[in-house]
């Protein structure tokens, strides 16, 4: 945890250095008559989409199968130069099953997300910028476990989740209209409550945590399109 926090703070220090680099870029994108990036009233549309199918060998020759799908369109609107409000709506769906049993696990999760992002262009690589972002996300998760021999699920839960975050990432305009983004590190606070939907009389369970993440081995990329002229 301490190592991750140090790396997050170190990444944050790069945000300040990004403003004081040399004036002549060593890497440039194609010349364009478009006006400068990240201007007030700029509007970006974009988001994330992913699909994954997996197969894992289990004990006694059983095999776990599964699929996941995630889709989250978002919008960025610049309230001033280099500072944007973000809003997103997401949908996550997954299924897990087994080859030698009839157990199936289904999960669905809609979400909404809002945030504030500030860009810090790196002068010596045209089109590249560091960004810092603070935001909040709410999602509701339906989860059910079902046996093929039964018509109704034998486990069914609903979970409310609220998270707060501070993240540092990179954004790259490989074209004046198109932007790629990825997170480098983040601090997250989570608070969740889970209800047994088959027996509402059962008391809700509550959980909270503070986590730090460093995205060195896995990268999630977002693609955005600038609408403004």
C-alpha positions as CSV (number, residue, x, y, z in Angstrom):
1,X,0.0,0.0,0.0
2,X,2.8,2.5,0.9
3,X,4.6,1.7,-2.3
4,X,1.4,2.4,-4.4
5,X,0.7,5.7,-2.5
6,X,4.3,6.8,-3.1
7,X,4.0,6.0,-6.8
8,X,0.7,7.9,-7.1
9,X,2.2,10.9,-5.5
10,X,5.3,10.6,-7.8
11,X,3.0,10.5,-10.8
12,X,1.2,13.6,-9.4
13,X,4.6,15.4,-9.3
14,X,5.0,14.7,-13.0
15,X,1.8,16.7,-13.6
16,X,3.7,19.8,-12.4
17,X,6.8,19.0,-14.4
18,X,4.7,18.6,-17.6
19,X,4.1,22.3,-17.6
20,X,7.8,23.2,-17.6
21,X,9.2,21.0,-20.3
22,X,11.1,22.3,-23.3
23,X,9.2,24.2,-25.9
24,X,10.2,22.2,-29.0
25,X,8.4,18.8,-29.2
26,X,10.5,15.8,-30.1
27,X,7.5,13.8,-31.3
28,X,4.6,15.4,-33.2
29,X,1.3,14.4,-34.7
30,X,0.2,15.5,-38.1
31,X,-0.1,19.3,-38.6
32,X,-3.7,20.6,-38.6
33,X,-5.5,23.8,-38.9
34,X,-7.7,22.8,-35.9
35,X,-7.6,25.1,-32.9
36,X,-5.6,24.0,-29.8
37,X,-6.7,21.0,-27.7
38,X,-8.6,21.2,-24.4
39,X,-10.2,24.6,-24.9
40,X,-13.3,25.9,-23.1
41,X,-16.6,24.5,-24.4
42,X,-14.8,21.6,-26.2
43,X,-17.0,18.5,-26.2
44,X,-15.8,14.8,-26.4
45,X,-17.8,11.6,-26.8
46,X,-16.3,8.2,-26.2
47,X,-16.1,5.3,-23.8
48,X,-15.1,1.8,-23.1
49,X,-16.3,-1.5,-24.5
50,X,-14.9,-5.0,-23.7
51,X,-15.9,-8.7,-24.1
52,X,-14.1,-11.7,-22.7
53,X,-14.6,-15.4,-22.8
54,X,-12.6,-17.7,-20.5
55,X,-12.1,-21.3,-19.6
56,X,-10.3,-22.5,-16.4
57,X,-9.5,-26.1,-15.4
58,X,-10.9,-27.0,-12.0
59,X,-10.4,-29.9,-9.6
60,X,-11.5,-33.4,-10.6
61,X,-11.6,-32.6,-14.3
62,X,-14.3,-30.0,-14.1
63,X,-13.9,-26.8,-16.3
64,X,-15.2,-23.4,-15.4
65,X,-16.6,-21.4,-18.3
66,X,-17.5,-17.7,-18.4
67,X,-18.2,-14.6,-20.4
68,X,-18.1,-10.9,-19.4
69,X,-19.3,-7.9,-21.3
70,X,-18.8,-4.2,-20.3
71,X,-20.0,-1.1,-22.1
72,X,-19.6,2.5,-20.8
73,X,-20.2,5.5,-23.0
74,X,-19.0,8.8,-21.6
75,X,-19.0,12.5,-22.3
76,X,-16.4,15.2,-21.5
77,X,-17.3,18.9,-21.5
78,X,-14.7,21.6,-20.9
79,X,-15.8,24.2,-18.4
80,X,-12.5,26.0,-18.9
81,X,-9.2,25.5,-20.6
82,X,-7.7,22.0,-19.8
83,X,-10.5,21.2,-17.2
84,X,-13.5,19.0,-18.1
85,X,-16.6,17.6,-16.4
86,X,-17.1,13.9,-17.1
87,X,-20.3,11.8,-17.0
88,X,-20.7,8.2,-17.9
89,X,-23.2,5.4,-17.8
90,X,-22.1,1.7,-17.8
91,X,-23.5,-1.8,-18.1
92,X,-21.7,-4.9,-17.0
93,X,-22.9,-8.5,-17.5
94,X,-21.3,-11.8,-16.7
95,X,-22.0,-15.5,-16.7
96,X,-20.1,-18.4,-15.0
97,X,-20.9,-22.1,-15.5
98,X,-19.3,-25.5,-15.2
99,X,-19.0,-28.5,-17.5
100,X,-19.6,-31.2,-14.8
101,X,-22.3,-29.4,-12.8
102,X,-25.5,-27.5,-13.4
103,X,-24.5,-24.4,-11.3
104,X,-24.8,-21.1,-13.2
105,X,-23.9,-17.7,-11.8
106,X,-25.3,-14.5,-13.4
107,X,-24.3,-11.0,-12.6
108,X,-25.6,-7.6,-14.0
109,X,-24.4,-4.2,-13.0
110,X,-25.6,-0.8,-14.2
111,X,-23.6,2.2,-13.1
112,X,-23.4,6.0,-13.3
113,X,-20.2,8.0,-12.9
114,X,-19.3,11.7,-12.6
115,X,-15.9,13.4,-12.3
116,X,-13.7,16.3,-12.9
117,X,-10.5,15.9,-15.0
118,X,-7.6,18.3,-15.4
119,X,-5.1,17.9,-18.3
120,X,-1.4,18.8,-18.2
121,X,0.0,18.7,-21.8
122,X,3.6,17.5,-22.1
123,X,5.3,20.0,-24.3
124,X,8.1,17.8,-25.6
125,X,5.7,15.2,-27.0
126,X,2.9,16.9,-29.0
127,X,-0.5,15.4,-28.3
128,X,0.5,13.7,-25.1
129,X,-0.9,14.9,-21.7
130,X,-1.0,13.7,-18.1
131,X,-4.3,14.1,-16.3
132,X,-5.6,13.9,-12.8
133,X,-9.2,13.1,-12.1
134,X,-11.4,13.1,-9.0
135,X,-14.9,11.5,-9.2
136,X,-17.6,9.3,-7.8
137,X,-19.4,6.2,-9.1
138,X,-22.6,4.5,-8.1
139,X,-23.6,1.0,-9.2
140,X,-26.2,-1.6,-8.3
141,X,-25.4,-5.3,-8.8
142,X,-27.9,-8.2,-9.2
143,X,-26.3,-11.6,-8.6
144,X,-28.0,-15.0,-8.7
145,X,-26.9,-18.6,-8.6
146,X,-29.1,-21.2,-10.2
147,X,-29.0,-25.0,-10.5
148,X,-30.2,-26.4,-13.8
149,X,-32.5,-28.8,-12.0
150,X,-34.4,-25.9,-10.3
151,X,-36.6,-23.3,-12.0
152,X,-35.7,-20.5,-9.5
153,X,-32.3,-19.3,-8.2
154,X,-31.3,-20.5,-4.8
155,X,-29.1,-17.5,-4.1
156,X,-30.1,-13.9,-5.2
157,X,-28.5,-10.7,-3.9
158,X,-28.6,-7.0,-4.6
159,X,-25.7,-4.8,-3.8
160,X,-25.5,-1.0,-3.7
161,X,-22.0,0.4,-4.1
162,X,-20.6,4.0,-3.9
163,X,-17.0,4.7,-4.6
164,X,-14.8,7.8,-4.5
165,X,-11.6,8.0,-6.5
166,X,-8.5,10.1,-7.4
167,X,-6.6,8.8,-10.4
168,X,-3.7,9.8,-12.6
169,X,-3.5,8.8,-16.2
170,X,-2.3,9.5,-19.8
171,X,-4.1,10.9,-22.7
172,X,-2.8,11.0,-26.3
173,X,-4.3,12.8,-29.3
174,X,-3.0,10.7,-32.2
175,X,-5.3,12.8,-34.4
176,X,-6.7,16.2,-33.7
177,X,-10.2,14.6,-33.4
178,X,-9.3,11.3,-31.6
179,X,-8.0,10.8,-28.1
180,X,-6.8,7.6,-26.3
181,X,-6.7,7.5,-22.5
182,X,-5.5,5.1,-19.9
183,X,-5.1,5.1,-16.1
184,X,-1.7,4.8,-14.5
185,X,-2.6,4.7,-10.8
186,X,-5.4,5.5,-8.4
187,X,-6.7,5.8,-4.8
188,X,-10.2,4.4,-4.2
189,X,-12.7,4.4,-1.3
190,X,-15.6,1.9,-1.5
191,X,-18.8,1.5,0.5
192,X,-21.2,-1.3,-0.2
193,X,-24.4,-2.8,1.3
194,X,-25.8,-6.2,0.2
195,X,-29.3,-7.4,0.6
196,X,-30.6,-11.0,0.4
197,X,-33.4,-10.7,-2.2
198,X,-34.9,-14.1,-1.5
199,X,-35.3,-13.3,2.2
200,X,-35.5,-9.5,2.8
201,X,-35.8,-10.1,6.6
202,X,-32.1,-11.0,6.6
203,X,-30.0,-8.0,7.8
204,X,-28.0,-6.2,5.2
205,X,-24.2,-6.7,5.2
206,X,-22.1,-3.6,5.0
207,X,-18.5,-3.2,3.8
208,X,-16.0,-0.4,3.2
209,X,-12.4,-0.2,2.1
210,X,-9.6,2.1,1.0
211,X,-7.5,0.7,-1.9
212,X,-4.6,1.8,-4.1
213,X,-4.1,0.5,-7.6
214,X,-1.1,0.7,-9.9
215,X,-1.9,-0.3,-13.5
216,X,1.5,-1.7,-14.7
217,X,0.4,-5.2,-15.9
218,X,-3.1,-4.4,-17.2
219,X,-4.2,-1.5,-19.3
220,X,-7.7,-0.4,-20.1
221,X,-7.9,2.1,-23.0
222,X,-10.7,4.6,-23.7
223,X,-11.3,6.1,-27.1
224,X,-12.8,9.6,-27.4
225,X,-13.9,11.8,-30.3
226,X,-13.8,15.6,-30.2
227,X,-16.9,17.1,-31.6
228,X,-15.9,20.8,-31.3
229,X,-14.6,22.6,-34.4
